[in-house]
Amino acid sequence: MSATVNEGSDTALDPVYRASEVIFGLLMAMSFIGSISVATDGREEVRTLLIAALGCNLAWGLVDAVMHLVATKTQKRRNYAMLEKLQIGKNPVEGRALLADEMPGPLAASIGEDGLEQLRQKLAGKSLPVTRPSLTGRDFGDAIIVFFLVVLSTFPLVIPFMLTDDTARALLWSRLVAVAMLFIAGATLARYSSGNVWLNGLVMATLGALLMAAIMALGG
């Protein structure tokens, strides 16, 4: 029911989604940059790897944007079908069960049968759209945001290589920037969920470093 819930919100991209996309882009870029050797001869090899990192994130940003549109369209069709079933079906028990299946378990349990029945009656009385739901301008705008979140997360890691010819120093600063960005992403998620900002930031930075090590060890 996410699309139904989000119809009145400004954007379908909540902080969890945004932070996840940034973390994904960071890990993709870090896997390429991590393959740069401190002993790399000349700037050409470094330049090739950096271009590959940017190209990879451009490709994955495009894939993520398209898949966001696919997921949004699918969820809209599912919501429409659910609303249609609620209006056609006359059995309240089946209607409440249908709504409960669309909700997180704890939420469905907390509102109880009375809350589900009130929601069922409200949705059953809602007019169906004349045409089946389609993608809107906001959906395409969200897809563009997804694309840029993945792509732009690469650039802070590349900047140190543009500022110095010392590969070892550039690698160090690039990794420090990546850890700082992972910390910020973790802190953002903690603020959104009322968690410990510092603890979650440190955990995310550590987890990101471990994931990068695993990606490189697996040949990523």
C-alpha positions in Angstrom: 0.0 0.0 0.0 3.0 2.3 -0.2 1.7 4.2 -3.2 -1.6 4.8 -1.5 0.1 6.0 1.6 2.5 8.2 -0.4 -0.1 9.9 -2.6 -0.1 12.9 -0.3 3.6 13.1 0.4 6.1 15.3 -1.4 8.2 12.4 -2.7 8.3 8.6 -2.8 12.0 8.7 -1.9 12.3 8.6 1.9 15.6 9.1 3.8 16.2 5.3 4.0 15.9 5.0 0.2 18.2 8.1 -0.4 20.8 7.0 2.1 20.8 3.4 0.6 21.4 4.8 -2.9 24.3 6.9 -1.7 25.8 3.9 0.1 25.4 1.8 -3.0 27.1 4.3 -5.2 29.9 4.8 -2.7 30.6 1.0 -2.5 30.6 0.8 -6.3 33.2 3.6 -6.6 35.3 2.3 -3.6 35.6 -1.1 -5.3 37.2 0.5 -8.3 39.3 3.0 -6.4 40.4 0.3 -4.0 42.1 -1.5 -6.9 44.4 1.4 -7.5 47.9 0.5 -6.3 50.0 3.0 -4.4 52.8 1.9 -6.7 50.9 2.7 -9.9 53.2 4.0 -12.6 52.1 7.3 -14.2 48.7 8.9 -14.2 47.3 7.1 -17.2 46.4 3.9 -15.3 44.8 5.9 -12.4 42.9 8.0 -15.0 41.6 4.8 -16.6 40.4 3.4 -13.3 38.7 6.6 -12.3 36.9 6.8 -15.7 35.8 3.2 -15.2 34.5 4.0 -11.7 32.5 7.0 -13.1 31.2 4.9 -16.0 30.1 2.1 -13.8 28.2 4.4 -11.5 26.6 6.1 -14.6 25.4 2.7 -15.8 24.1 1.6 -12.4 22.5 4.9 -11.8 20.6 4.4 -15.0 19.6 0.8 -14.1 18.5 1.9 -10.6 16.4 4.8 -12.1 14.7 2.4 -14.6 14.0 -0.2 -11.9 12.6 2.5 -9.7 10.0 3.3 -12.4 9.3 -0.4 -12.8 8.7 -0.9 -9.1 6.6 2.2 -8.9 4.4 1.1 -11.8 4.0 -2.4 -10.3 3.0 -1.0 -6.9 0.5 1.3 -8.4 -1.1 -1.6 -10.3 -1.2 -3.6 -7.1 -2.8 -0.8 -5.2 -5.4 -0.4 -7.9 -6.2 -4.1 -7.9 -6.5 -4.1 -4.1 -8.9 -1.2 -4.2 -10.9 -2.9 -6.9 -11.2 -6.1 -4.8 -12.3 -4.1 -1.7 -15.1 -2.5 -3.7 -16.3 -5.6 -5.5 -15.9 -8.0 -2.5 -18.8 -8.0 0.0 -17.1 -10.1 2.7 -15.7 -7.9 5.4 -13.5 -10.6 6.8 -11.7 -11.1 3.4 -11.4 -7.4 3.0 -9.7 -7.0 6.4 -7.4 -9.9 5.7 -6.5 -8.3 2.3 -5.6 -5.0 4.1 -3.6 -6.8 6.8 -1.5 -8.6 4.2 -0.5 -5.2 2.7 0.7 -3.8 6.1 3.7 -4.6 8.2 2.7 -7.2 10.8 3.1 -5.0 13.9 1.1 -2.2 12.3 -1.8 -4.5 11.4 -1.8 -6.0 14.9 -1.7 -2.6 16.6 -4.8 -1.2 14.8 -6.7 -4.4 15.4 -9.9 -5.6 13.7 -11.8 -2.4 14.4 -9.1 -0.3 12.7 -8.9 -2.6 9.7 -12.7 -2.5 9.4 -12.7 1.3 9.4 -10.0 1.4 6.8 -11.8 -1.2 4.7 -15.0 0.8 4.8 -13.2 4.0 3.9 -11.4 2.4 0.9 -14.4 0.5 -0.2 -16.3 3.8 -0.5 -13.5 5.5 -2.4 -14.1 6.0 -6.2 -11.9 4.1 -8.5 -9.9 6.2 -11.0 -11.5 6.3 -14.4 -8.2 5.0 -16.0 -5.7 2.6 -14.5 -2.8 4.3 -12.7 0.2 5.3 -14.8 3.5 6.9 -14.1 3.4 10.6 -13.3 5.9 13.5 -13.6 6.8 13.1 -10.0 7.6 9.4 -10.5 10.0 10.4 -13.3 11.5 13.1 -11.1 12.1 10.6 -8.4 13.9 8.3 -10.9 16.1 11.2 -11.9 16.9 11.7 -8.2 17.8 8.0 -7.9 20.2 8.4 -10.9 22.0 11.4 -9.5 22.2 10.0 -6.0 24.2 7.0 -7.4 26.3 9.0 -9.8 27.1 12.0 -7.7 28.2 9.8 -4.8 31.3 9.0 -6.9 32.7 12.5 -7.4 33.8 13.2 -3.8 36.0 10.1 -3.9 37.5 11.2 -7.2 38.4 14.7 -6.3 41.6 13.9 -4.3 43.1 12.3 -7.5 42.4 15.6 -9.3 44.2 17.7 -6.7 47.4 15.8 -6.3 49.8 13.6 -8.4 50.7 11.7 -5.2 48.7 8.4 -5.7 49.3 7.3 -2.1 48.1 10.6 -0.6 45.1 10.7 -3.0 44.1 7.1 -2.0 44.3 8.0 1.7 42.1 11.1 1.2 39.7 9.3 -1.0 39.2 6.6 1.6 38.8 9.1 4.4 36.1 10.9 2.3 34.3 7.6 1.7 34.3 6.7 5.4 33.1 10.2 6.3 30.2 9.9 3.7 29.3 6.5 5.1 29.2 7.9 8.6 26.9 10.7 7.4 24.6 8.2 5.7 24.5 6.1 8.9 23.8 9.2 11.0 21.0 10.2 8.6 19.3 6.8 9.0 19.7 7.0 12.8 18.0 10.4 12.9 15.2 9.2 10.7 14.6 6.2 13.1 15.4 8.0 16.4 18.5 6.0 16.9 22.0 6.9 18.2 23.5 9.2 15.6 27.1 8.7 16.5 26.9 4.9 17.1 25.0 4.3 13.9 27.3 6.5 11.9 30.4 4.6 13.2 28.7 1.2 12.5 27.8 2.2 9.0 31.4 3.5 8.3 32.8 0.2 9.6 30.3 -1.9 7.8 31.0 0.0 4.5 34.7 -0.6 4.9 34.1 -4.3 5.5 31.8 -4.5 2.5 34.4 -2.8 0.3 37.0 -5.3 1.5 34.6 -8.2 0.7 33.8 -6.8 -2.8 37.5 -6.5 -3.6 38.3 -9.9 -2.2 35.6 -11.4 -4.4 37.0 -9.7 -7.5 34.4 -6.9 -7.6 
